[in-house]
Amino acid sequence: MPLDTDNHTASYVLGRIYAVIERHPRRGYNNIDRWLKQAMEQPGTTFPRLLDMYDHHNKAADRLITGLMNRLIAPLPLTLDRIDQSSFCLGWRHQRGVYEAG
């Protein structure tokens, strides 16, 4: 399924952000995968930490995360229900698909 750039739901956008962070970790943070479950269930407390873990010097990643963050309405949701977790997974998978397509 292609990336849905018109989907602005917080859960979908957070999934996309997670995929960007996962793709561009800051040196020393190679175990981003272990944060997936927590990010999906409790984004409000997890994403502030995750946003510290990506390579801010990668301009393309930084622009993409900034653009995605601008779509979110503060504050981040503290928890996501099962439906929103599935939306998070779709956003994560769709963004990863963009990277895999090259």
Secondary structure, DSSP 4 states (H G I P E B T S, - for coil): ----TT---HHHHHHHHHHHHHHSBPTT---GGGGHHHHHH-HHHHHHHHTTSB-TT-HHHHHHHHHHHTTSPSSPPS---HHHHHHHHHHHHHHHHHHHH-
